[in-house]
Amino acid sequence: MNYLILILIIIAAYFYGCISTARVVAKTFRSLNIYKVGTGLADTENIFVNVSRPLGVLVGLLDILKAFLFLILIEYLARWLNYYGIVEGADLLYNKSIMLLYGLAMLIGHCLPITNNFKGGRGIFTYSGYLLYFVPGPMIISLIVAGFITFIWKQVRFAQYVLVILPVLLTHIFYAFIPYFRKGLPPHFIVIIWAIAIIMGVLNFILSKRLGEI
């Protein structure tokens, strides 16, 4: 029964990830079809560069919250089911290793949504919200650094790569030198998030190459 629920949550996470914040914001505030604007991508950068900087910031924040709050909600519901004994052994459902799967399914849904022929956004801020749930300190530092790079030095593309790599690098450093930081994180956590970061970097590099940005 628990494994069935787990699979259903993973499927729900994927379809939840398919919900495009950029598309909703562009349609709501500017009556625009984001797929016909700029790069044609339903992502924060396209809104920020080709529609409106304030709306771009809004989309980025909403994508972070979209991922972060979803994982918080899933953990809360699973703990509630476990506490009241509604589902026997429901602690499996909010195991950190399992939560990594939920977040990854959501991220894949954002980048490759079946609801839009697998054409989604870059997923940078959804990825940021995903990591914010597991490693809030490194992720907040990375968001601040990326903000400075974007608004002071106007390097949007570089800021994106900073958001992909820097939080994982900081996590690796904290994990190695701060014993308390490792508490509650699953085995091989560093290897897993490095793998996810590399996948994100490669996907974004290929996408930028296809769009002629690099």
Biotite code that builds the C-alpha atoms (Angstrom):
import biotite.structure as struc

atoms = struc.array([
    struc.Atom([0.000, 0.000, 0.000], chain_id="A", res_id=1, res_name="MET", atom_name="CA", element="C"),
    struc.Atom([2.771, 2.425, 0.935], chain_id="A", res_id=2, res_name="ASN", atom_name="CA", element="C"),
    struc.Atom([4.582, 1.828, -2.347], chain_id="A", res_id=3, res_name="TYR", atom_name="CA", element="C"),
    struc.Atom([1.381, 2.492, -4.259], chain_id="A", res_id=4, res_name="LEU", atom_name="CA", element="C"),
    struc.Atom([0.958, 5.809, -2.434], chain_id="A", res_id=5, res_name="ILE", atom_name="CA", element="C"),
    struc.Atom([4.620, 6.610, -3.089], chain_id="A", res_id=6, res_name="LEU", atom_name="CA", element="C"),
    struc.Atom([4.190, 6.008, -6.832], chain_id="A", res_id=7, res_name="ILE", atom_name="CA", element="C"),
    struc.Atom([1.024, 8.120, -6.890], chain_id="A", res_id=8, res_name="LEU", atom_name="CA", element="C"),
    struc.Atom([2.849, 10.989, -5.153], chain_id="A", res_id=9, res_name="ILE", atom_name="CA", element="C"),
    struc.Atom([5.688, 10.796, -7.690], chain_id="A", res_id=10, res_name="ILE", atom_name="CA", element="C"),
    struc.Atom([3.175, 10.925, -10.546], chain_id="A", res_id=11, res_name="ILE", atom_name="CA", element="C"),
    struc.Atom([1.359, 13.830, -8.864], chain_id="A", res_id=12, res_name="ALA", atom_name="CA", element="C"),
    struc.Atom([4.709, 15.618, -8.385], chain_id="A", res_id=13, res_name="ALA", atom_name="CA", element="C"),
    struc.Atom([5.453, 15.299, -12.108], chain_id="A", res_id=14, res_name="TYR", atom_name="CA", element="C"),
    struc.Atom([2.091, 16.737, -13.162], chain_id="A", res_id=15, res_name="PHE", atom_name="CA", element="C"),
    struc.Atom([2.349, 19.447, -10.525], chain_id="A", res_id=16, res_name="TYR", atom_name="CA", element="C"),
    struc.Atom([5.704, 20.387, -12.048], chain_id="A", res_id=17, res_name="GLY", atom_name="CA", element="C"),
    struc.Atom([3.988, 20.662, -15.450], chain_id="A", res_id=18, res_name="CYS", atom_name="CA", element="C"),
    struc.Atom([2.058, 23.710, -14.196], chain_id="A", res_id=19, res_name="ILE", atom_name="CA", element="C"),
    struc.Atom([3.857, 26.671, -15.776], chain_id="A", res_id=20, res_name="SER", atom_name="CA", element="C"),
    struc.Atom([4.107, 29.706, -13.498], chain_id="A", res_id=21, res_name="THR", atom_name="CA", element="C"),
    struc.Atom([5.546, 31.770, -16.355], chain_id="A", res_id=22, res_name="ALA", atom_name="CA", element="C"),
    struc.Atom([2.591, 30.959, -18.606], chain_id="A", res_id=23, res_name="ARG", atom_name="CA", element="C"),
    struc.Atom([0.048, 31.811, -15.903], chain_id="A", res_id=24, res_name="VAL", atom_name="CA", element="C"),
    struc.Atom([1.751, 35.101, -14.966], chain_id="A", res_id=25, res_name="VAL", atom_name="CA", element="C"),
    struc.Atom([2.206, 36.217, -18.615], chain_id="A", res_id=26, res_name="ALA", atom_name="CA", element="C"),
    struc.Atom([-1.426, 35.444, -19.398], chain_id="A", res_id=27, res_name="LYS", atom_name="CA", element="C"),
    struc.Atom([-2.798, 37.001, -16.191], chain_id="A", res_id=28, res_name="THR", atom_name="CA", element="C"),
    struc.Atom([-0.818, 40.248, -16.122], chain_id="A", res_id=29, res_name="PHE", atom_name="CA", element="C"),
    struc.Atom([-0.113, 40.914, -19.819], chain_id="A", res_id=30, res_name="ARG", atom_name="CA", element="C"),
    struc.Atom([-2.564, 38.661, -21.717], chain_id="A", res_id=31, res_name="SER", atom_name="CA", element="C"),
    struc.Atom([0.442, 37.162, -23.503], chain_id="A", res_id=32, res_name="LEU", atom_name="CA", element="C"),
    struc.Atom([1.070, 33.677, -24.842], chain_id="A", res_id=33, res_name="ASN", atom_name="CA", element="C"),
    struc.Atom([4.570, 33.176, -23.429], chain_id="A", res_id=34, res_name="ILE", atom_name="CA", element="C"),
    struc.Atom([5.312, 30.532, -26.060], chain_id="A", res_id=35, res_name="TYR", atom_name="CA", element="C"),
    struc.Atom([5.154, 33.281, -28.715], chain_id="A", res_id=36, res_name="LYS", atom_name="CA", element="C"),
    struc.Atom([7.348, 35.757, -26.857], chain_id="A", res_id=37, res_name="VAL", atom_name="CA", element="C"),
    struc.Atom([11.152, 36.051, -27.017], chain_id="A", res_id=38, res_name="GLY", atom_name="CA", element="C"),
    struc.Atom([12.775, 32.616, -26.778], chain_id="A", res_id=39, res_name="THR", atom_name="CA", element="C"),
    struc.Atom([9.370, 30.928, -26.644], chain_id="A", res_id=40, res_name="GLY", atom_name="CA", element="C"),
    struc.Atom([10.289, 29.299, -23.336], chain_id="A", res_id=41, res_name="LEU", atom_name="CA", element="C"),
    struc.Atom([7.913, 29.313, -20.381], chain_id="A", res_id=42, res_name="ALA", atom_name="CA", element="C"),
    struc.Atom([10.575, 30.351, -17.915], chain_id="A", res_id=43, res_name="ASP", atom_name="CA", element="C"),
    struc.Atom([11.709, 33.156, -15.635], chain_id="A", res_id=44, res_name="THR", atom_name="CA", element="C"),
    struc.Atom([14.431, 34.445, -17.970], chain_id="A", res_id=45, res_name="GLU", atom_name="CA", element="C"),
    struc.Atom([12.054, 34.890, -20.903], chain_id="A", res_id=46, res_name="ASN", atom_name="CA", element="C"),
    struc.Atom([9.659, 36.881, -18.713], chain_id="A", res_id=47, res_name="ILE", atom_name="CA", element="C"),
    struc.Atom([12.509, 38.891, -17.133], chain_id="A", res_id=48, res_name="PHE", atom_name="CA", element="C"),
    struc.Atom([14.240, 39.797, -20.420], chain_id="A", res_id=49, res_name="VAL", atom_name="CA", element="C"),
    struc.Atom([11.361, 40.016, -22.893], chain_id="A", res_id=50, res_name="ASN", atom_name="CA", element="C"),
    struc.Atom([8.287, 40.984, -20.861], chain_id="A", res_id=51, res_name="VAL", atom_name="CA", element="C"),
    struc.Atom([9.005, 42.728, -17.550], chain_id="A", res_id=52, res_name="SER", atom_name="CA", element="C"),
    struc.Atom([11.742, 42.599, -14.929], chain_id="A", res_id=53, res_name="ARG", atom_name="CA", element="C"),
    struc.Atom([9.300, 42.836, -11.983], chain_id="A", res_id=54, res_name="PRO", atom_name="CA", element="C"),
    struc.Atom([7.188, 40.050, -13.481], chain_id="A", res_id=55, res_name="LEU", atom_name="CA", element="C"),
    struc.Atom([10.363, 38.037, -14.069], chain_id="A", res_id=56, res_name="GLY", atom_name="CA", element="C"),
    struc.Atom([11.280, 38.384, -10.402], chain_id="A", res_id=57, res_name="VAL", atom_name="CA", element="C"),
    struc.Atom([7.721, 37.394, -9.467], chain_id="A", res_id=58, res_name="LEU", atom_name="CA", element="C"),
    struc.Atom([7.870, 34.270, -11.633], chain_id="A", res_id=59, res_name="VAL", atom_name="CA", element="C"),
    struc.Atom([11.240, 33.315, -10.127], chain_id="A", res_id=60, res_name="GLY", atom_name="CA", element="C"),
    struc.Atom([9.906, 33.676, -6.589], chain_id="A", res_id=61, res_name="LEU", atom_name="CA", element="C"),
    struc.Atom([6.745, 31.736, -7.437], chain_id="A", res_id=62, res_name="LEU", atom_name="CA", element="C"),
    struc.Atom([8.778, 28.916, -8.989], chain_id="A", res_id=63, res_name="ASP", atom_name="CA", element="C"),
    struc.Atom([10.920, 28.698, -5.839], chain_id="A", res_id=64, res_name="ILE", atom_name="CA", element="C"),
    struc.Atom([7.815, 28.605, -3.650], chain_id="A", res_id=65, res_name="LEU", atom_name="CA", element="C"),
    struc.Atom([6.141, 26.173, -6.027], chain_id="A", res_id=66, res_name="LYS", atom_name="CA", element="C"),
    struc.Atom([8.836, 23.588, -5.365], chain_id="A", res_id=67, res_name="ALA", atom_name="CA", element="C"),
    struc.Atom([9.605, 24.366, -1.733], chain_id="A", res_id=68, res_name="PHE", atom_name="CA", element="C"),
    struc.Atom([6.019, 24.489, -0.464], chain_id="A", res_id=69, res_name="LEU", atom_name="CA", element="C"),
    struc.Atom([5.042, 21.349, -2.380], chain_id="A", res_id=70, res_name="PHE", atom_name="CA", element="C"),
    struc.Atom([7.737, 19.346, -0.613], chain_id="A", res_id=71, res_name="LEU", atom_name="CA", element="C"),
    struc.Atom([6.804, 20.874, 2.745], chain_id="A", res_id=72, res_name="ILE", atom_name="CA", element="C"),
    struc.Atom([3.149, 19.961, 2.155], chain_id="A", res_id=73, res_name="LEU", atom_name="CA", element="C"),
    struc.Atom([3.967, 16.379, 1.171], chain_id="A", res_id=74, res_name="ILE", atom_name="CA", element="C"),
    struc.Atom([6.140, 15.932, 4.259], chain_id="A", res_id=75, res_name="GLU", atom_name="CA", element="C"),
    struc.Atom([3.452, 17.420, 6.521], chain_id="A", res_id=76, res_name="TYR", atom_name="CA", element="C"),
    struc.Atom([0.703, 15.177, 5.097], chain_id="A", res_id=77, res_name="LEU", atom_name="CA", element="C"),
    struc.Atom([2.884, 12.058, 5.322], chain_id="A", res_id=78, res_name="ALA", atom_name="CA", element="C"),
    struc.Atom([3.796, 12.865, 8.935], chain_id="A", res_id=79, res_name="ARG", atom_name="CA", element="C"),
    struc.Atom([0.104, 13.390, 9.707], chain_id="A", res_id=80, res_name="TRP", atom_name="CA", element="C"),
    struc.Atom([-0.790, 10.022, 8.173], chain_id="A", res_id=81, res_name="LEU", atom_name="CA", element="C"),
    struc.Atom([1.976, 8.390, 10.190], chain_id="A", res_id=82, res_name="ASN", atom_name="CA", element="C"),
    struc.Atom([1.143, 10.164, 13.462], chain_id="A", res_id=83, res_name="TYR", atom_name="CA", element="C"),
    struc.Atom([-2.503, 9.139, 13.392], chain_id="A", res_id=84, res_name="TYR", atom_name="CA", element="C"),
    struc.Atom([-1.747, 5.649, 12.078], chain_id="A", res_id=85, res_name="GLY", atom_name="CA", element="C"),
    struc.Atom([-3.967, 6.157, 9.036], chain_id="A", res_id=86, res_name="ILE", atom_name="CA", element="C"),
    struc.Atom([-1.342, 4.504, 6.840], chain_id="A", res_id=87, res_name="VAL", atom_name="CA", element="C"),
    struc.Atom([0.901, 1.963, 8.511], chain_id="A", res_id=88, res_name="GLU", atom_name="CA", element="C"),
    struc.Atom([4.598, 2.772, 8.118], chain_id="A", res_id=89, res_name="GLY", atom_name="CA", element="C"),
    struc.Atom([3.886, 6.136, 6.466], chain_id="A", res_id=90, res_name="ALA", atom_name="CA", element="C"),
    struc.Atom([7.284, 7.362, 7.659], chain_id="A", res_id=91, res_name="ASP", atom_name="CA", element="C"),
    struc.Atom([8.601, 5.791, 4.428], chain_id="A", res_id=92, res_name="LEU", atom_name="CA", element="C"),
    struc.Atom([6.740, 8.485, 2.502], chain_id="A", res_id=93, res_name="LEU", atom_name="CA", element="C"),
    struc.Atom([8.741, 11.375, 3.973], chain_id="A", res_id=94, res_name="TYR", atom_name="CA", element="C"),
    struc.Atom([12.126, 9.690, 4.138], chain_id="A", res_id=95, res_name="ASN", atom_name="CA", element="C"),
    struc.Atom([14.678, 12.221, 2.790], chain_id="A", res_id=96, res_name="LYS", atom_name="CA", element="C"),
    struc.Atom([15.755, 9.863, 0.014], chain_id="A", res_id=97, res_name="SER", atom_name="CA", element="C"),
    struc.Atom([12.132, 9.543, -1.080], chain_id="A", res_id=98, res_name="ILE", atom_name="CA", element="C"),
    struc.Atom([11.636, 13.313, -0.853], chain_id="A", res_id=99, res_name="MET", atom_name="CA", element="C"),
    struc.Atom([14.538, 13.665, -3.309], chain_id="A", res_id=100, res_name="LEU", atom_name="CA", element="C"),
    struc.Atom([12.518, 11.534, -5.752], chain_id="A", res_id=101, res_name="LEU", atom_name="CA", element="C"),
    struc.Atom([9.429, 13.711, -5.360], chain_id="A", res_id=102, res_name="TYR", atom_name="CA", element="C"),
    struc.Atom([11.462, 16.845, -6.045], chain_id="A", res_id=103, res_name="GLY", atom_name="CA", element="C"),
    struc.Atom([13.179, 15.300, -9.047], chain_id="A", res_id=104, res_name="LEU", atom_name="CA", element="C"),
    struc.Atom([9.832, 14.217, -10.527], chain_id="A", res_id=105, res_name="ALA", atom_name="CA", element="C"),
    struc.Atom([8.526, 17.763, -10.079], chain_id="A", res_id=106, res_name="MET", atom_name="CA", element="C"),
    struc.Atom([11.649, 19.235, -11.711], chain_id="A", res_id=107, res_name="LEU", atom_name="CA", element="C"),
    struc.Atom([11.332, 16.887, -14.692], chain_id="A", res_id=108, res_name="ILE", atom_name="CA", element="C"),
    struc.Atom([7.684, 17.903, -15.021], chain_id="A", res_id=109, res_name="GLY", atom_name="CA", element="C"),
    struc.Atom([8.716, 21.561, -15.128], chain_id="A", res_id=110, res_name="HIS", atom_name="CA", element="C"),
    struc.Atom([11.446, 21.051, -17.744], chain_id="A", res_id=111, res_name="CYS", atom_name="CA", element="C"),
    struc.Atom([9.690, 18.355, -19.812], chain_id="A", res_id=112, res_name="LEU", atom_name="CA", element="C"),
    struc.Atom([5.923, 18.831, -19.374], chain_id="A", res_id=113, res_name="PRO", atom_name="CA", element="C"),
    struc.Atom([3.797, 16.281, -21.195], chain_id="A", res_id=114, res_name="ILE", atom_name="CA", element="C"),
    struc.Atom([1.060, 18.936, -21.173], chain_id="A", res_id=115, res_name="THR", atom_name="CA", element="C"),
    struc.Atom([3.103, 21.077, -23.612], chain_id="A", res_id=116, res_name="ASN", atom_name="CA", element="C"),
    struc.Atom([4.768, 18.470, -25.827], chain_id="A", res_id=117, res_name="ASN", atom_name="CA", element="C"),
    struc.Atom([7.694, 18.220, -23.399], chain_id="A", res_id=118, res_name="PHE", atom_name="CA", element="C"),
    struc.Atom([8.676, 21.848, -24.018], chain_id="A", res_id=119, res_name="LYS", atom_name="CA", element="C"),
    struc.Atom([9.078, 23.560, -20.663], chain_id="A", res_id=120, res_name="GLY", atom_name="CA", element="C"),
    struc.Atom([11.275, 26.115, -18.957], chain_id="A", res_id=121, res_name="GLY", atom_name="CA", element="C"),
    struc.Atom([14.901, 25.940, -17.901], chain_id="A", res_id=122, res_name="ARG", atom_name="CA", element="C"),
    struc.Atom([13.830, 24.942, -14.375], chain_id="A", res_id=123, res_name="GLY", atom_name="CA", element="C"),
    struc.Atom([16.489, 27.024, -12.599], chain_id="A", res_id=124, res_name="ILE", atom_name="CA", element="C"),
    struc.Atom([14.190, 28.457, -9.928], chain_id="A", res_id=125, res_name="PHE", atom_name="CA", element="C"),
    struc.Atom([12.170, 25.269, -9.509], chain_id="A", res_id=126, res_name="THR", atom_name="CA", element="C"),
    struc.Atom([15.519, 23.567, -8.931], chain_id="A", res_id=127, res_name="TYR", atom_name="CA", element="C"),
    struc.Atom([16.370, 26.328, -6.431], chain_id="A", res_id=128, res_name="SER", atom_name="CA", element="C"),
    struc.Atom([13.171, 25.713, -4.484], chain_id="A", res_id=129, res_name="GLY", atom_name="CA", element="C"),
    struc.Atom([13.901, 21.988, -4.581], chain_id="A", res_id=130, res_name="TYR", atom_name="CA", element="C"),
    struc.Atom([17.343, 22.473, -3.004], chain_id="A", res_id=131, res_name="LEU", atom_name="CA", element="C"),
    struc.Atom([15.997, 25.110, -0.609], chain_id="A", res_id=132, res_name="LEU", atom_name="CA", element="C"),
    struc.Atom([13.958, 22.380, 1.064], chain_id="A", res_id=133, res_name="TYR", atom_name="CA", element="C"),
    struc.Atom([17.035, 20.199, 1.712], chain_id="A", res_id=134, res_name="PHE", atom_name="CA", element="C"),
    struc.Atom([19.852, 22.751, 2.152], chain_id="A", res_id=135, res_name="VAL", atom_name="CA", element="C"),
    struc.Atom([18.335, 26.194, 2.895], chain_id="A", res_id=136, res_name="PRO", atom_name="CA", element="C"),
    struc.Atom([21.600, 27.860, 3.966], chain_id="A", res_id=137, res_name="GLY", atom_name="CA", element="C"),
    struc.Atom([23.643, 27.191, 0.802], chain_id="A", res_id=138, res_name="PRO", atom_name="CA", element="C"),
    struc.Atom([20.647, 27.926, -1.400], chain_id="A", res_id=139, res_name="MET", atom_name="CA", element="C"),
    struc.Atom([19.872, 31.294, 0.208], chain_id="A", res_id=140, res_name="ILE", atom_name="CA", element="C"),
    struc.Atom([23.540, 32.338, -0.109], chain_id="A", res_id=141, res_name="ILE", atom_name="CA", element="C"),
    struc.Atom([23.471, 31.304, -3.785], chain_id="A", res_id=142, res_name="SER", atom_name="CA", element="C"),
    struc.Atom([20.272, 33.269, -4.459], chain_id="A", res_id=143, res_name="LEU", atom_name="CA", element="C"),
    struc.Atom([21.833, 36.399, -2.937], chain_id="A", res_id=144, res_name="ILE", atom_name="CA", element="C"),
    struc.Atom([25.005, 35.994, -5.029], chain_id="A", res_id=145, res_name="VAL", atom_name="CA", element="C"),
    struc.Atom([22.960, 35.376, -8.203], chain_id="A", res_id=146, res_name="ALA", atom_name="CA", element="C"),
    struc.Atom([20.854, 38.464, -7.420], chain_id="A", res_id=147, res_name="GLY", atom_name="CA", element="C"),
    struc.Atom([23.967, 40.656, -7.259], chain_id="A", res_id=148, res_name="PHE", atom_name="CA", element="C"),
    struc.Atom([25.281, 39.179, -10.510], chain_id="A", res_id=149, res_name="ILE", atom_name="CA", element="C"),
    struc.Atom([21.960, 39.843, -12.243], chain_id="A", res_id=150, res_name="THR", atom_name="CA", element="C"),
    struc.Atom([21.119, 43.328, -11.002], chain_id="A", res_id=151, res_name="PHE", atom_name="CA", element="C"),
    struc.Atom([24.588, 44.850, -10.583], chain_id="A", res_id=152, res_name="ILE", atom_name="CA", element="C"),
    struc.Atom([26.635, 43.197, -13.343], chain_id="A", res_id=153, res_name="TRP", atom_name="CA", element="C"),
    struc.Atom([23.664, 42.374, -15.637], chain_id="A", res_id=154, res_name="LYS", atom_name="CA", element="C"),
    struc.Atom([24.938, 38.837, -16.237], chain_id="A", res_id=155, res_name="GLN", atom_name="CA", element="C"),
    struc.Atom([21.696, 36.854, -16.362], chain_id="A", res_id=156, res_name="VAL", atom_name="CA", element="C"),
    struc.Atom([23.187, 33.763, -18.022], chain_id="A", res_id=157, res_name="ARG", atom_name="CA", element="C"),
    struc.Atom([26.107, 33.558, -15.596], chain_id="A", res_id=158, res_name="PHE", atom_name="CA", element="C"),
    struc.Atom([23.702, 34.006, -12.660], chain_id="A", res_id=159, res_name="ALA", atom_name="CA", element="C"),
    struc.Atom([21.780, 30.958, -13.865], chain_id="A", res_id=160, res_name="GLN", atom_name="CA", element="C"),
    struc.Atom([24.870, 28.774, -13.806], chain_id="A", res_id=161, res_name="TYR", atom_name="CA", element="C"),
    struc.Atom([25.735, 30.131, -10.366], chain_id="A", res_id=162, res_name="VAL", atom_name="CA", element="C"),
    struc.Atom([22.306, 29.012, -9.123], chain_id="A", res_id=163, res_name="LEU", atom_name="CA", element="C"),
    struc.Atom([22.933, 25.529, -10.499], chain_id="A", res_id=164, res_name="VAL", atom_name="CA", element="C"),
    struc.Atom([26.490, 24.956, -9.256], chain_id="A", res_id=165, res_name="ILE", atom_name="CA", element="C"),
    struc.Atom([27.128, 27.208, -6.231], chain_id="A", res_id=166, res_name="LEU", atom_name="CA", element="C"),
    struc.Atom([24.517, 25.733, -3.826], chain_id="A", res_id=167, res_name="PRO", atom_name="CA", element="C"),
    struc.Atom([25.827, 22.231, -4.476], chain_id="A", res_id=168, res_name="VAL", atom_name="CA", element="C"),
    struc.Atom([29.432, 23.346, -4.032], chain_id="A", res_id=169, res_name="LEU", atom_name="CA", element="C"),
    struc.Atom([28.569, 25.102, -0.747], chain_id="A", res_id=170, res_name="LEU", atom_name="CA", element="C"),
    struc.Atom([26.605, 22.060, 0.380], chain_id="A", res_id=171, res_name="THR", atom_name="CA", element="C"),
    struc.Atom([29.631, 19.869, -0.298], chain_id="A", res_id=172, res_name="HIS", atom_name="CA", element="C"),
    struc.Atom([31.846, 22.179, 1.783], chain_id="A", res_id=173, res_name="ILE", atom_name="CA", element="C"),
    struc.Atom([29.345, 22.435, 4.652], chain_id="A", res_id=174, res_name="PHE", atom_name="CA", element="C"),
    struc.Atom([28.751, 18.677, 4.567], chain_id="A", res_id=175, res_name="TYR", atom_name="CA", element="C"),
    struc.Atom([32.485, 17.992, 4.795], chain_id="A", res_id=176, res_name="ALA", atom_name="CA", element="C"),
    struc.Atom([33.326, 20.416, 7.615], chain_id="A", res_id=177, res_name="PHE", atom_name="CA", element="C"),
    struc.Atom([30.146, 20.877, 9.681], chain_id="A", res_id=178, res_name="ILE", atom_name="CA", element="C"),
    struc.Atom([28.977, 17.618, 11.300], chain_id="A", res_id=179, res_name="PRO", atom_name="CA", element="C"),
    struc.Atom([25.609, 19.086, 12.347], chain_id="A", res_id=180, res_name="TYR", atom_name="CA", element="C"),
    struc.Atom([24.888, 19.950, 8.709], chain_id="A", res_id=181, res_name="PHE", atom_name="CA", element="C"),
    struc.Atom([24.920, 16.252, 7.793], chain_id="A", res_id=182, res_name="ARG", atom_name="CA", element="C"),
    struc.Atom([22.191, 15.430, 10.305], chain_id="A", res_id=183, res_name="LYS", atom_name="CA", element="C"),
    struc.Atom([19.077, 14.025, 8.660], chain_id="A", res_id=184, res_name="GLY", atom_name="CA", element="C"),
    struc.Atom([20.508, 13.925, 5.150], chain_id="A", res_id=185, res_name="LEU", atom_name="CA", element="C"),
    struc.Atom([20.442, 10.536, 3.385], chain_id="A", res_id=186, res_name="PRO", atom_name="CA", element="C"),
    struc.Atom([23.563, 8.540, 2.494], chain_id="A", res_id=187, res_name="PRO", atom_name="CA", element="C"),
    struc.Atom([25.231, 9.613, -0.753], chain_id="A", res_id=188, res_name="HIS", atom_name="CA", element="C"),
    struc.Atom([23.299, 12.897, -0.628], chain_id="A", res_id=189, res_name="PHE", atom_name="CA", element="C"),
    struc.Atom([26.244, 14.847, -2.038], chain_id="A", res_id=190, res_name="ILE", atom_name="CA", element="C"),
    struc.Atom([26.641, 12.449, -4.958], chain_id="A", res_id=191, res_name="VAL", atom_name="CA", element="C"),
    struc.Atom([22.922, 12.663, -5.736], chain_id="A", res_id=192, res_name="ILE", atom_name="CA", element="C"),
    struc.Atom([22.691, 16.462, -5.778], chain_id="A", res_id=193, res_name="ILE", atom_name="CA", element="C"),
    struc.Atom([25.914, 16.761, -7.799], chain_id="A", res_id=194, res_name="TRP", atom_name="CA", element="C"),
    struc.Atom([24.355, 14.401, -10.359], chain_id="A", res_id=195, res_name="ALA", atom_name="CA", element="C"),
    struc.Atom([21.171, 16.516, -10.450], chain_id="A", res_id=196, res_name="ILE", atom_name="CA", element="C"),
    struc.Atom([23.215, 19.728, -10.804], chain_id="A", res_id=197, res_name="ALA", atom_name="CA", element="C"),
    struc.Atom([25.229, 18.253, -13.693], chain_id="A", res_id=198, res_name="ILE", atom_name="CA", element="C"),
    struc.Atom([22.038, 17.155, -15.446], chain_id="A", res_id=199, res_name="ILE", atom_name="CA", element="C"),
    struc.Atom([20.599, 20.659, -15.008], chain_id="A", res_id=200, res_name="MET", atom_name="CA", element="C"),
    struc.Atom([23.787, 22.255, -16.329], chain_id="A", res_id=201, res_name="GLY", atom_name="CA", element="C"),
    struc.Atom([23.917, 19.988, -19.382], chain_id="A", res_id=202, res_name="VAL", atom_name="CA", element="C"),
    struc.Atom([20.225, 20.496, -20.185], chain_id="A", res_id=203, res_name="LEU", atom_name="CA", element="C"),
    struc.Atom([20.570, 24.272, -19.960], chain_id="A", res_id=204, res_name="ASN", atom_name="CA", element="C"),
    struc.Atom([23.768, 24.281, -22.026], chain_id="A", res_id=205, res_name="PHE", atom_name="CA", element="C"),
    struc.Atom([22.077, 22.248, -24.780], chain_id="A", res_id=206, res_name="ILE", atom_name="CA", element="C"),
    struc.Atom([19.035, 24.517, -24.675], chain_id="A", res_id=207, res_name="LEU", atom_name="CA", element="C"),
    struc.Atom([21.177, 27.678, -24.857], chain_id="A", res_id=208, res_name="SER", atom_name="CA", element="C"),
    struc.Atom([23.122, 26.155, -27.750], chain_id="A", res_id=209, res_name="LYS", atom_name="CA", element="C"),
    struc.Atom([19.900, 25.341, -29.619], chain_id="A", res_id=210, res_name="ARG", atom_name="CA", element="C"),
    struc.Atom([18.623, 28.888, -29.119], chain_id="A", res_id=211, res_name="LEU", atom_name="CA", element="C"),
    struc.Atom([21.914, 30.353, -30.345], chain_id="A", res_id=212, res_name="GLY", atom_name="CA", element="C"),
    struc.Atom([22.641, 32.045, -27.037], chain_id="A", res_id=213, res_name="GLU", atom_name="CA", element="C"),
    struc.Atom([26.160, 30.587, -26.770], chain_id="A", res_id=214, res_name="ILE", atom_name="CA", element="C"),
])
